[in-house]
Amino acid sequence: MDSRWLNDDEQRTWRSFLMATRLLFDQLERDLKEESDLSFAYYEILTRLSEAPGRSMRMATLAAACVFDRSRLSHAVDRLVRAGWLRRVPVGQDGRGQLAELTDEGMTVVRRAAPHHVERVRALIFDRLTPDQQRVLAEISAVVATGIAPAAQLSRMGWPDAELSRPAAPERPVPGRTAR
């Protein structure tokens, strides 16, 4: 199989995307650590639970929502339980299922961290983009996400924009493009 190498413009776009996303998440991680002594992963778990009905979710659903494998989520939840911010609650009579439930102390942690985090997200992304650029970013994100995961999986993950979750148009060959 011949590789379809990226042309110069595609290579610049790819590397710009990688650099921007790495810088963004690195900065958000540092900000959360400095301001709230939380990792981005812990903040994501606590936030998802703070928004869930009853401040709890099945572990499998929470793993999908945070895009974690179950083992990673289980280890993180164990640490958050030890911190007193979550508790595990058995589900059903067989006890095989579990809920992760946000405690009052965990809710306090989220409420303290959220204003600064949201302000940083606003400053790093939304204040820099025009409304049209924000719309295009949402559309591009939807196309990329739906090319990676099926709509049903994205829905289970809590995909925020179902109307944007449409498959990308099939790729057509570009005349004159050469592989390198």
HURA-V902470 format. One line per field, one symbol per residue. ss: DSSP state (H for helix, E for strand, L for the rest). phi: phi as a letter, one per 30 degrees, with the letter a starting at -180 (. if undefined). burial: # if it has 9 or more other C-alpha atoms within 8 Angstrom, else .. A space follows every 10 residues. Layout:
ss: ???
phi: ???
burial: ???
//
This chain:
ss: LLLLLLLHHH HHHHHHHHHH HHHHHHHHHH HHHHHHLLLH HHHHHHHHHH HLHHHEEEHH HHHHHHLLLH HHHHHHHHHH HHLLLEEEEE ELLLLLEEEE EELHHHHHHH HHHHHHHHHH HHHHLHHHLL HHHHHHHHHH HHHHHHHHLL HHHHHHLLLL LHHHLLLLLL LLLLLLLLLL
phi: .ddcdddedd dddedddedd dddddddddd dddddbhbdd ddeddddedd cdeihbbded ddeddchcdd dddedddedd dddicbbcbd biddiddbcc bddddddddd dddeeddddd ddddbddccd eddddddddd eddddddcbd eddddddied bedddbdddd dcdceidcdb
burial: .....##... #......... ...#...##. ###..#..## .######### .#..#####. ######.#.# ..##.##..# #..#####.# #.....#### ###..##.## ..#...#..# ####.#..#. ...#...##. .##.###... #..####... ...###.... ..........
//
